Amino acid sequence: MTTPLVAVQNISKSFGLTRALDAVSLSVARGSVHGFIGPNGSGKSTLMRMLMGMERPDTGEIAIDGESRPHWTASQARAHGIELIPQELALVPLFKVWENIVLGGEGRGLRLSKADSRARARAVLDELGLDIGVDEDTFTLDPGEQRLVMFARTFHRKARLLIADEPTAGLGEKDSRTVVEALKRLRAKGATMIFVSHYLSEVMDVCDEVTVMRDGRVAAQLSGRSLTLDRMISEMAGVHSERRLAPRGARTGKLLVEGRHLAMPPLRQLNFKLYENECLGFAGLLGSGREKAIDVISGAARLWGSVRVRGEFIETPREAVNAGLGMLTGSRQLSIVPGWSVLKHVSLPSLERMSSFGFIDRHRERENADAAMKRLRVKATLEDELADLSGGNQQRALLARWLMHGSDVLLIDEPCVGVDIAARNELLIAIREFARAHAVILASSDPMDLVECCDRVLCLRKGVVVKELVGDEITEDAILRATMTATKIAEAA
């Protein structure tokens, strides 16, 4: 039996109380393309960082060419020909294409002439079948072509293992297809690759075998006849795909918020309607446009399009707040002022309403803040520092500020980031109860947040809505299938 190029045995890694990897074992065969898929937070990125020597396991071992490497480092990984093509572009924009290709590959004490460097770069591009001029300015290339220059640079360095981390994220269909074809050419040349992607159709197209990860563990290893879209989706969804908090209500309320032709890259076009007593969800992978949805709706970042609240146009976050919209961003720490009490945070948007002639009615402030906190079951006193609370209590306190303000629509991005499992259920119940009384727009990369809260879910892929799920159609399986495989653009009701 051939010794695998890379093997990991019982790798575990924790960050504080978070178990990122739990007894993971797998191997990557020489000359194969090994795919890694899984929901956000499944452990894929941590494992890749381990292979690159950027993180060390708490327990377990990494073996390269059959030899255990207990103190594996980034410099050792590079010396053994393990190269990472990151999701973010890592090029020098003002360099020529040939300069970016040979960058870092000259070798110690070796300095090539410009003519030799250009010739080497041209040879690499020709070998990969890439129609890119070596003398072109890198910043003038399309995003897909820039990604291909990164592949060419890795190929020039004679990588033994190429790790492609979400190489098509944020790219359009044309550029994505160009990158996938380049990967297939590398496979045909016998390159050993790891392909990390959320786009399952690309995984099917490129990979020989696939490891499915979930909750820091290996959920399944698929190859041959077992490597199908249905099997990958079902393994990623696991046993949670049908769980939800409460029966979904029929949409019977008035139209509250409407967005038309909204755009802010990578979001290309978003149309939606939100009704009273409804929770509307936005699902999508990184680069789908989902991560821009709340900013675009609130007016914090909007290149194009319009939003109307009860028929009135809003352009800025201030206008959104005045129209009754409350906002909770995915970066919770940006909303927390160190040293400030819970009271100060909760009452901040409402101070103007509780002031007369420049003086704040402190009794009314405390009374209203306390009522909002009790309604959302925040486990803290008004005098506690918000920064000292648990993630779940911080989130509920920040929701309480908009309840106190009288907002009747909440815009929430990534509600459960940094929230432990026990607090997560309480937080989602609070969001669901608010939606039943008012209305909520919820954007999340975790399908289970949407399954447990939403009446409708708009699934985004490559910047547009590709599927609308309503009522009992909303399952983790359906969300994963739409965000990872759907291509047809859907119109939201």
RAPE-V113497 format. One record per backbone hydrogen bond with DSSP energy under -0.5 kcal/mol. CO is the residue of the C=O (numbers start at 1). NH is the residue of the N-H. E is the energy in kcal/mol with one decimal. If there is no record, write none. Layout:
co->CO nh->NH e->E
co->CO nh->NH e->E
This chain:
co->5 nh->65 e->-2.3
co->6 nh->28 e->-3.0
co->7 nh->63 e->-3.2
co->8 nh->26 e->-1.9
co->9 nh->61 e->-1.8
co->11 nh->24 e->-2.8
co->12 nh->58 e->-2.5
co->12 nh->59 e->-1.3
co->13 nh->20 e->-1.4
co->13 nh->21 e->-2.1
co->14 nh->16 e->-0.5
co->15 nh->18 e->-2.1
co->17 nh->19 e->-0.5
co->18 nh->15 e->-2.9
co->18 nh->20 e->-1.0
co->21 nh->13 e->-2.1
co->24 nh->11 e->-2.7
co->26 nh->8 e->-2.9
co->27 nh->29 e->-0.5
co->28 nh->5 e->-1.4
co->28 nh->6 e->-1.3
co->29 nh->32 e->-1.5
co->32 nh->34 e->-0.6
co->32 nh->193 e->-2.5
co->33 nh->35 e->-0.6
co->33 nh->208 e->-2.6
co->33 nh->209 e->-1.4
co->34 nh->195 e->-2.4
co->35 nh->211 e->-3.2
co->36 nh->197 e->-1.5
co->37 nh->213 e->-2.8
co->39 nh->42 e->-1.7
co->42 nh->216 e->-1.4
co->43 nh->47 e->-2.1
co->44 nh->48 e->-2.3
co->45 nh->49 e->-2.2
co->46 nh->50 e->-1.7
co->47 nh->51 e->-2.1
co->48 nh->52 e->-1.8
co->49 nh->54 e->-2.7
co->49 nh->55 e->-1.1
co->50 nh->53 e->-1.5
co->53 nh->74 e->-0.9
co->59 nh->12 e->-1.9
co->61 nh->9 e->-2.4
co->62 nh->69 e->-3.4
co->63 nh->7 e->-2.2
co->64 nh->67 e->-2.0
co->66 nh->68 e->-0.5
co->67 nh->64 e->-2.4
co->69 nh->72 e->-0.9
co->73 nh->77 e->-2.3
co->74 nh->78 e->-2.2
co->75 nh->79 e->-2.2
co->76 nh->80 e->-1.8
co->77 nh->82 e->-2.7
co->78 nh->81 e->-1.6
co->81 nh->83 e->-0.7
co->81 nh->160 e->-1.9
co->81 nh->161 e->-2.3
co->83 nh->163 e->-3.1
co->84 nh->86 e->-0.8
co->85 nh->165 e->-2.2
co->91 nh->93 e->-0.8
co->92 nh->95 e->-1.8
co->93 nh->139 e->-1.7
co->95 nh->138 e->-2.3
co->96 nh->100 e->-1.8
co->97 nh->101 e->-1.9
co->98 nh->102 e->-2.0
co->99 nh->103 e->-0.8
co->102 nh->105 e->-2.2
co->107 nh->110 e->-1.5
co->109 nh->111 e->-0.5
co->110 nh->112 e->-0.5
co->113 nh->117 e->-2.6
co->114 nh->118 e->-2.6
co->115 nh->119 e->-2.1
co->116 nh->120 e->-2.5
co->117 nh->121 e->-2.5
co->118 nh->122 e->-2.6
co->119 nh->123 e->-2.3
co->120 nh->124 e->-2.2
co->121 nh->125 e->-2.3
co->122 nh->126 e->-2.5
co->123 nh->127 e->-2.3
co->124 nh->128 e->-1.9
co->125 nh->129 e->-0.5
co->125 nh->130 e->-3.0
co->126 nh->129 e->-0.8
co->129 nh->131 e->-0.5
co->130 nh->132 e->-1.5
co->133 nh->136 e->-1.3
co->134 nh->98 e->-2.4
co->136 nh->97 e->-1.9
co->137 nh->140 e->-1.6
co->138 nh->141 e->-1.7
co->142 nh->146 e->-2.4
co->143 nh->147 e->-2.0
co->144 nh->148 e->-1.7
co->145 nh->149 e->-1.8
co->146 nh->150 e->-1.4
co->147 nh->151 e->-1.6
co->148 nh->152 e->-2.6
co->149 nh->153 e->-2.3
co->150 nh->154 e->-2.0
co->151 nh->155 e->-2.5
co->152 nh->156 e->-2.4
co->153 nh->157 e->-1.4
co->154 nh->159 e->-1.3
co->155 nh->158 e->-1.5
co->160 nh->192 e->-0.5
co->161 nh->83 e->-2.7
co->161 nh->163 e->-0.6
co->162 nh->164 e->-0.7
co->162 nh->194 e->-2.7
co->163 nh->85 e->-3.4
co->163 nh->165 e->-0.8
co->164 nh->166 e->-0.8
co->164 nh->196 e->-2.8
co->166 nh->169 e->-1.4
co->168 nh->171 e->-1.9
co->172 nh->176 e->-2.7
co->173 nh->177 e->-2.3
co->174 nh->178 e->-1.8
co->175 nh->179 e->-2.1
co->176 nh->180 e->-2.6
co->177 nh->181 e->-2.4
co->178 nh->182 e->-1.7
co->179 nh->183 e->-2.1
co->180 nh->184 e->-2.1
co->181 nh->185 e->-1.8
co->182 nh->186 e->-2.1
co->183 nh->187 e->-2.3
co->184 nh->188 e->-2.1
co->185 nh->189 e->-1.2
co->186 nh->191 e->-2.1
co->187 nh->190 e->-1.9
co->191 nh->193 e->-0.5
co->192 nh->162 e->-2.3
co->193 nh->34 e->-3.0
co->194 nh->164 e->-3.1
co->194 nh->196 e->-0.6
co->195 nh->36 e->-2.2
co->195 nh->197 e->-0.6
co->196 nh->166 e->-2.8
co->198 nh->200 e->-1.1
co->199 nh->202 e->-0.6
co->199 nh->203 e->-1.8
co->200 nh->204 e->-2.6
co->201 nh->205 e->-1.6
co->202 nh->206 e->-1.8
co->203 nh->207 e->-2.5
co->208 nh->224 e->-0.7
co->209 nh->35 e->-3.1
co->210 nh->212 e->-0.5
co->210 nh->222 e->-3.3
co->211 nh->37 e->-2.1
co->211 nh->213 e->-0.5
co->212 nh->219 e->-2.7
co->212 nh->220 e->-1.5
co->213 nh->39 e->-0.5
co->214 nh->217 e->-1.6
co->216 nh->22 e->-3.1
co->217 nh->214 e->-2.3
co->217 nh->219 e->-0.8
co->220 nh->212 e->-3.3
co->222 nh->210 e->-3.0
co->223 nh->226 e->-1.7
co->224 nh->227 e->-1.3
co->226 nh->228 e->-1.6
co->228 nh->232 e->-2.3
co->229 nh->233 e->-2.6
co->230 nh->234 e->-2.4
co->231 nh->235 e->-2.2
co->232 nh->236 e->-2.1
co->233 nh->237 e->-2.4
co->234 nh->238 e->-1.9
co->237 nh->240 e->-1.1
co->238 nh->241 e->-0.6
co->240 nh->243 e->-1.7
co->241 nh->476 e->-1.3
co->250 nh->252 e->-1.0
co->254 nh->276 e->-2.3
co->256 nh->310 e->-3.3
co->257 nh->274 e->-3.0
co->258 nh->308 e->-2.8
co->259 nh->272 e->-2.0
co->260 nh->306 e->-2.1
co->262 nh->270 e->-0.9
co->263 nh->303 e->-2.1
co->263 nh->304 e->-1.7
co->264 nh->267 e->-2.4
co->266 nh->268 e->-0.5
co->267 nh->264 e->-2.1
co->269 nh->465 e->-0.5
co->270 nh->262 e->-2.3
co->272 nh->259 e->-2.2
co->274 nh->256 e->-3.0
co->274 nh->257 e->-1.5
co->275 nh->278 e->-0.9
co->276 nh->253 e->-0.6
co->278 nh->280 e->-0.6
co->278 nh->440 e->-2.4
co->279 nh->455 e->-2.8
co->279 nh->456 e->-1.5
co->280 nh->442 e->-2.9
co->281 nh->458 e->-3.1
co->282 nh->444 e->-2.0
co->283 nh->460 e->-3.0
co->285 nh->288 e->-2.3
co->288 nh->463 e->-1.3
co->289 nh->292 e->-1.5
co->289 nh->293 e->-0.6
co->290 nh->293 e->-1.2
co->292 nh->296 e->-2.5
co->293 nh->297 e->-2.4
co->294 nh->298 e->-2.5
co->295 nh->299 e->-1.0
co->295 nh->300 e->-1.2
co->295 nh->301 e->-1.7
co->304 nh->263 e->-2.0
co->306 nh->260 e->-2.7
co->307 nh->314 e->-2.3
co->308 nh->258 e->-2.4
co->308 nh->310 e->-0.6
co->309 nh->312 e->-1.9
co->312 nh->309 e->-3.0
co->314 nh->307 e->-0.5
co->316 nh->320 e->-2.2
co->317 nh->321 e->-2.7
co->318 nh->322 e->-2.5
co->319 nh->323 e->-1.4
co->320 nh->325 e->-2.4
co->321 nh->324 e->-1.7
co->324 nh->408 e->-1.5
co->324 nh->409 e->-1.6
co->326 nh->411 e->-3.2
co->328 nh->413 e->-2.6
co->330 nh->332 e->-1.3
co->331 nh->334 e->-1.5
co->332 nh->335 e->-2.0
co->333 nh->336 e->-1.0
co->336 nh->338 e->-0.7
co->337 nh->340 e->-2.1
co->340 nh->386 e->-1.5
co->341 nh->345 e->-1.8
co->342 nh->346 e->-2.8
co->343 nh->347 e->-2.5
co->344 nh->348 e->-1.0
co->347 nh->350 e->-1.4
co->347 nh->351 e->-0.6
co->348 nh->351 e->-1.1
co->350 nh->354 e->-1.2
co->352 nh->355 e->-1.1
co->354 nh->361 e->-3.0
co->356 nh->359 e->-1.9
co->359 nh->356 e->-2.5
co->360 nh->362 e->-1.4
co->361 nh->365 e->-2.3
co->362 nh->366 e->-2.4
co->363 nh->367 e->-2.3
co->364 nh->368 e->-2.6
co->365 nh->369 e->-2.3
co->366 nh->370 e->-2.6
co->367 nh->371 e->-1.8
co->368 nh->372 e->-2.1
co->369 nh->373 e->-2.2
co->370 nh->374 e->-2.2
co->371 nh->375 e->-2.0
co->372 nh->376 e->-1.5
co->373 nh->378 e->-2.3
co->374 nh->377 e->-0.9
co->378 nh->380 e->-1.6
co->381 nh->384 e->-0.9
co->382 nh->343 e->-2.3
co->384 nh->342 e->-2.5
co->385 nh->388 e->-1.3
co->386 nh->389 e->-1.5
co->390 nh->394 e->-2.5
co->391 nh->395 e->-2.2
co->392 nh->396 e->-2.1
co->393 nh->397 e->-2.3
co->394 nh->398 e->-2.3
co->395 nh->399 e->-1.9
co->396 nh->400 e->-2.1
co->397 nh->401 e->-1.3
co->398 nh->402 e->-0.6
co->399 nh->402 e->-0.8
co->399 nh->403 e->-1.5
co->400 nh->404 e->-2.7
co->401 nh->405 e->-1.6
co->402 nh->406 e->-0.8
co->402 nh->407 e->-2.3
co->403 nh->406 e->-0.6
co->409 nh->326 e->-2.9
co->410 nh->412 e->-0.6
co->410 nh->441 e->-3.1
co->411 nh->328 e->-2.8
co->412 nh->443 e->-2.8
co->414 nh->417 e->-1.1
co->416 nh->419 e->-1.8
co->420 nh->424 e->-2.0
co->421 nh->425 e->-1.2
co->422 nh->426 e->-0.9
co->423 nh->427 e->-2.4
co->424 nh->428 e->-2.5
co->425 nh->429 e->-2.0
co->426 nh->430 e->-2.1
co->427 nh->431 e->-2.2
co->428 nh->432 e->-2.5
co->429 nh->433 e->-2.7
co->430 nh->434 e->-2.1
co->431 nh->435 e->-2.3
co->432 nh->436 e->-2.1
co->433 nh->437 e->-1.5
co->434 nh->438 e->-2.9
co->438 nh->277 e->-3.5
co->438 nh->278 e->-0.5
co->439 nh->410 e->-1.9
co->440 nh->280 e->-2.8
co->441 nh->412 e->-3.0
co->442 nh->282 e->-2.5
co->443 nh->414 e->-3.0
co->444 nh->284 e->-0.6
co->445 nh->447 e->-0.7
co->446 nh->449 e->-1.2
co->446 nh->450 e->-1.0
co->447 nh->451 e->-2.6
co->448 nh->452 e->-2.1
co->449 nh->453 e->-0.7
co->450 nh->454 e->-2.4
co->452 nh->245 e->-0.5
co->455 nh->471 e->-2.6
co->456 nh->281 e->-2.9
co->457 nh->459 e->-0.6
co->457 nh->469 e->-2.9
co->458 nh->283 e->-2.6
co->458 nh->460 e->-0.5
co->459 nh->466 e->-2.9
co->459 nh->467 e->-1.2
co->461 nh->464 e->-1.4
co->463 nh->268 e->-1.9
co->463 nh->269 e->-2.1
co->464 nh->461 e->-2.6
co->464 nh->466 e->-0.5
co->465 nh->490 e->-2.9
co->467 nh->459 e->-3.1
co->469 nh->457 e->-2.5
co->470 nh->473 e->-2.2
co->471 nh->474 e->-1.8
co->473 nh->475 e->-1.1
co->475 nh->479 e->-2.3
co->476 nh->480 e->-2.6
co->477 nh->481 e->-2.4
co->478 nh->482 e->-2.2
co->479 nh->483 e->-2.7
co->480 nh->484 e->-1.7
co->481 nh->485 e->-1.7
co->481 nh->486 e->-0.8
co->482 nh->486 e->-1.1
co->484 nh->201 e->-0.8
co->490 nh->492 e->-0.5
